[in-house]
Amino acid sequence: MSEVIVVATISPQEGKEAEVKEAILTAIDKVHGEPGCELYALHEAAVGTDFVMIEKWESADALKVHGGAPALAELGAAIGPLLAGPLDVKTFTAVPAGDANKGAL
């Protein structure tokens, strides 16, 4: 099976950015311990208030397990009421190119 890359954009309500960030940070260690998690990294927008989670899972099956894991359920419950809209979650497969250390996650 091939690895799966996930890009999830999280848009907090105005004034709720710190609460959303803290909830995500709390979930990260739990998610890092999930089977098949190769990358689960939070990024803040340089301009604006969005957060982006970049994820790498060893397989679609591992991502599916993550989708039903307690850490994600807890995170959803914590940030759901604090968001300006639904999460924007997209999945990808890598297209390696160039230097193997730089051309794919």
Buried (B, 14 or more C-beta within 10 A) or exposed (E): EEBBBBBBBBBBBEEBBEBBBEBBEEBBEBBEEBEBBBBBEBEEEEEEBBBBBBBBBBBBEBBEBBEEBEBBEBBEEBBEEBBEEEEEEEEEEEEEEEEEEEEBE
